[in-house]
Amino acid sequence: MTQTLHSTCACVVQRGERFLIVEEERGGPATVFNQPAGHIEPGEGPMAAILREVAEETAWQVTLTGYLGLYIFHTPQGKTFHSHGFIATPTTFLATPLDTDITATHWLTLAEIQALDSAGRLRSPLVLTRIEDALKGNGYPLGVIRE
């Protein structure tokens, strides 16, 4: 059996008491909610990838402030994801078009995100885990990554 490892990145972007969340089409009956996230492209490091993904999915330029760590997630379908988690602050709204699978962006409170989780509307259980880790101050300096 051939296994493919998916190398991805995701970012907790916080402004005040709200978090930047994307709403996306995934082919189901309802949209799902996620942090700005995506695959790391060949020749790209995780920090460059997350800056690109945040801009493409939200039209925001951000400043990375910390590294949450590496989250390993195994799907029921047998896929394995190694997801680099980051913390960032928004700096500039770019007003550029969003990726085609993104239907909207939202600034949501923790309670609103928890309600989406209870309703089964988060794309991954890691969405809430990363936010909770960021709120607890769990993180590392960006210098732990050597790109």
N, C-alpha and C positions, 0 to 999 in steps of 0.2 A: 504494500500500500504506500503510495506517495503522499507525503504530507507537505503542505505549504505553510510556511510561517508568514504571517502578515505583520509587517512593521508599520506601526501607526503612531500618531501623536494627537493629543487633545489639550485644550486650554481652558482653564477656569479664568474668565475675565470678569472682574468685579468692579462695579461703580456704586459706591455707597452700599446700600443693603440689597442691591440687585445684581443678577448675574446674566451675562450675555448668552442667550440660548438660540439655537437655530431650530426651525421647524422644517421637516423634510419629508418628501414623498419616498416611501420605500416599497411601494407596490401593494400595500395592504389596504384595508377598508378605511383606515384613518391615518393621518400624518403622525410622525413621531418627533420627539424632541431630543436634542443632543447638544453637547458643547461644540464649538467649532473644532473640527477634527478631520483627519484624513490620513491617507497613506503617505509614507515617506518615499519619494521618488528616487530612482537610481541616481547616484552622484550627489545626493542631497543629505544633509545631516538633520537630526530631529529639530534643532532650533530654527534652521532655515525653513524646514517644512511647515512648522506650526505658524510661523509668521505669514507664509504664503497661504496656508489654509484659512487662517482667520480673515485675511484680506479677501480671499475669493468667496468665502461663505457668508461674511457679515458686512463687508465694505468698511471695516474698521482696521486702522493701523494700531498696533498695540506695542507696549514695551514689556518685554519679559522681565519678571521680577524674581522668579524662583522656579525650581524644578521639583515637582512632587514625587518623582520616582518612576520606576518601570512597573506597570500593571500588566499582569499576565492573565488573559481571559480565554477560556475554552468554551466554545459554543456547543450547544446540543448537537449540531450538525458535524462536529469533529474538527472545526477550524480552531487554530490557535492564533491569538493576537498578542503581540508585545506592544503595548501602548505607552508611549512616553507622555507623562502628564506635566503640564506647565501651569504657572500662575502668571497673569499679566494684568496690566492696567491699560484702559483705552486711552489713546492719545489724539488720534485724528480720524474723523469720519471722512471716508474717501468718496462717497456717493457714486461708486462704481456698480455695475450690474453684478448680481449674485449668481453663484453656480446655478445651473438649471434645475437641479433637484431640491434646492432650497426654496420653500414657499414663503417664508417670512423669518425675520429675526425678532427677538423679544428680550426685554430686560425684565427678568422675573425674580421674585423674592424666593427665599429658601422654602417657605410654606407653599408657594405656588408650584415649585419644582417637586416637593414631596407629594403634593396632590396629584401631579402628573404621574409620579412613580406609582402611587396607590391605584391609579386608573390603568396602569400598564402601558403608559404612553411614552416612557423613556426608551430610547433606542437600545441602551445598554445599562446594566446595573452599575457600571463604572461612572456614569454621569453623576449620580448622587454621592458615590464614594469619593470621587475627586473633590467635589465641593466640600464635603465634610472634612476631608483631609486638609484642604486649604484653610478652612475656618479654624481648625485645631492648631494651625501653625506647623503642620507636618510638611517639611520641605527642605530642600538643599540649595546651596548656591549654584548658580548656573555654571560656575567653573568646574563642576564635577563632570560636565560633558566636554569632551575634546573633539570639536568638529574640524 
